[in-house]
Amino acid sequence: MEAAPYIFVGLGNPGLKYIHTRHNIGFDVVDAYANSQKAEIVTEKWDGLTAKIKHRGKTIHLVKPMTYMNLSGKAVSRYVDFFKVPPERLLVVHDDLDMKLGRLKLVKGGGAGGHNGIRSIISSTGSAEFYRLKIGIGRPGDGQAPDEMPVDRYVLTSFSQPEEEVIQDRIAEIFKGLELFFSGEPSRAMNFLNSFK
């Protein structure tokens, strides 16, 4: 009998005005991973866009919730419940304001850390014991955005060209970490990904 599948969720907001903004980096990573696996996340199901891939004999459901960030759990819980996915096989990738641009951190469990998408998933699934891959996007004043820019506006800005180059470099490394994670080696994936400060 095949083991429970993995669910790999990228957080973001639907709509053209949000494309490639800092807050949508989760969408961008999952899209890039799908592309690397020659898949396209286009199937509409349970308030999300999804694609199913097979990787080394494992089934992985790629999911982009279409509920807007604050209600991400509404979509994620439907996938978790239907496919009977335990928390340790749920991986959510999202932006993190409190880490400098390009820093990576794979963690299991913990609180929402002020991230409304994570808070919604914890509430809707009834568990905090899933994996989160946090990608640092910095704060106003760290890079080109002025100190006085409100955070809610900052997260909806696009990366500058130099920042985008950093992010693209990190995405290449994220794929190596995902290879370890989906091969059943989350501790090695953590050691590798968390080395990118």
C-alpha positions in Angstrom: 0.0 0.0 0.0 1.4 3.4 -1.0 2.2 5.8 1.8 0.2 9.0 2.2 1.1 11.6 -0.4 2.9 14.9 0.3 1.2 18.2 -0.1 3.4 21.1 -1.1 1.6 24.4 -0.6 2.7 27.9 -1.8 1.1 30.8 -0.1 0.1 34.0 -2.0 -2.8 36.0 -3.2 -4.7 35.4 -6.5 -5.0 38.3 -9.0 -2.8 40.1 -11.5 -1.9 42.9 -9.0 -0.2 40.4 -6.7 1.9 38.5 -9.2 5.6 38.3 -8.3 5.2 40.5 -5.2 7.1 39.7 -2.0 4.0 38.3 -0.3 3.5 35.9 -3.2 6.9 34.2 -3.1 5.2 31.0 -2.0 3.3 30.9 -5.3 6.5 31.6 -7.2 8.4 28.8 -5.6 5.7 26.2 -6.1 5.2 27.3 -9.7 9.0 27.1 -10.3 9.1 23.6 -8.8 6.1 22.5 -10.9 7.9 23.8 -14.0 11.1 21.9 -13.0 9.0 18.7 -12.8 7.3 19.5 -16.2 3.9 20.1 -14.5 1.5 23.0 -14.6 -0.6 24.1 -11.6 -3.9 24.8 -13.4 -6.5 22.3 -12.2 -9.1 24.1 -10.1 -10.2 22.1 -7.0 -11.4 23.0 -3.5 -10.6 26.7 -3.6 -7.1 26.1 -5.0 -5.1 25.5 -8.2 -3.3 22.1 -8.1 -1.2 19.6 -10.0 -0.2 16.1 -9.0 3.3 14.9 -9.7 5.2 11.6 -9.1 8.7 11.9 -7.7 10.8 8.8 -7.1 7.6 6.8 -6.5 6.1 9.4 -4.2 2.9 11.3 -5.0 3.1 15.1 -4.4 0.1 17.4 -4.7 1.2 21.0 -5.5 -1.4 23.5 -4.2 -1.9 27.3 -4.6 -4.8 28.4 -2.4 -7.1 30.9 -4.3 -8.8 32.1 -1.1 -6.5 35.1 -0.5 -3.8 34.7 2.1 -5.9 35.2 5.3 -8.1 32.2 4.4 -5.5 29.8 3.0 -6.4 27.2 5.5 -9.9 26.8 4.0 -8.3 25.4 0.9 -5.4 23.5 2.5 -7.7 21.7 5.0 -9.8 20.2 2.1 -6.7 18.7 0.5 -5.3 17.4 3.8 -8.7 15.8 4.8 -9.4 14.2 1.4 -5.9 12.7 0.9 -5.6 11.9 4.6 -2.2 13.6 4.8 -0.5 13.6 8.2 1.0 17.0 9.3 4.6 15.7 8.7 3.8 15.3 5.0 2.5 18.9 4.6 5.0 21.5 3.6 4.0 25.2 3.3 6.4 27.7 1.7 5.8 31.4 2.5 7.5 34.8 2.9 9.0 36.0 6.2 9.3 39.7 7.1 11.6 39.0 10.1 14.4 37.3 8.1 16.7 39.2 5.8 16.3 38.8 2.1 17.1 35.4 0.8 17.5 33.7 4.2 15.9 30.2 4.2 14.5 28.4 7.2 12.8 25.0 7.2 11.0 24.4 10.5 8.4 22.0 11.9 5.6 23.2 14.1 5.5 26.4 16.2 3.2 29.4 16.1 2.1 31.5 13.1 4.8 34.1 13.7 2.4 36.9 12.6 1.8 35.3 9.3 -2.0 35.2 8.6 -1.7 32.4 6.0 0.0 30.1 8.5 -2.4 31.1 11.2 -5.3 30.2 9.0 -3.8 26.8 8.2 -3.2 26.0 11.8 -6.8 26.9 12.6 -8.4 25.0 9.7 -6.3 21.8 10.0 -6.3 21.7 13.8 -2.6 21.2 13.8 0.6 23.3 13.9 2.9 20.3 13.4 3.4 20.7 9.7 6.6 21.9 8.0 7.1 25.5 6.9 9.8 26.7 4.5 10.2 30.4 5.3 11.9 32.7 2.8 13.2 36.0 4.0 11.9 39.1 2.2 13.4 41.7 4.7 11.6 44.7 6.0 11.3 48.4 4.9 14.7 50.0 5.4 16.7 46.8 4.8 17.1 47.4 1.1 15.7 49.9 -1.4 12.3 50.4 0.4 12.4 53.4 2.8 12.0 52.9 6.5 8.7 54.7 6.6 7.0 52.5 4.0 4.1 50.7 5.8 4.6 46.9 6.0 1.3 46.1 4.4 2.3 48.1 1.4 5.9 46.7 1.4 4.8 43.1 1.1 2.9 43.9 -2.0 5.9 45.5 -3.8 8.0 43.6 -6.3 11.6 42.7 -5.8 14.3 44.9 -7.4 16.5 43.4 -10.0 19.4 42.7 -7.6 16.9 41.2 -5.1 15.3 39.1 -7.7 18.8 37.6 -8.6 19.2 36.6 -4.9 15.8 35.0 -4.9 16.4 33.1 -8.1 19.7 31.7 -6.6 17.8 30.6 -3.5 15.1 28.9 -5.5 17.8 26.7 -7.2 19.0 25.7 -3.7 15.4 25.1 -2.5 15.0 22.5 -5.1 18.0 20.6 -3.6 16.3 20.8 -0.2 13.0 19.6 -1.6 14.8 16.6 -3.1 15.9 15.6 0.4 12.5 16.4 2.0 10.4 14.4 -0.5 12.9 11.6 -0.2 11.9 11.2 3.5 14.9 13.1 4.9 13.5 16.2 6.5 16.3 16.6 9.0 18.9 16.7 6.2 16.7 19.1 4.3 16.6 21.3 7.3 20.4 21.2 7.8 20.9 22.1 4.1 18.3 24.8 3.7 18.9 26.5 7.1 22.6 27.0 6.1 21.5 29.8 3.7 21.6 32.8 6.1 
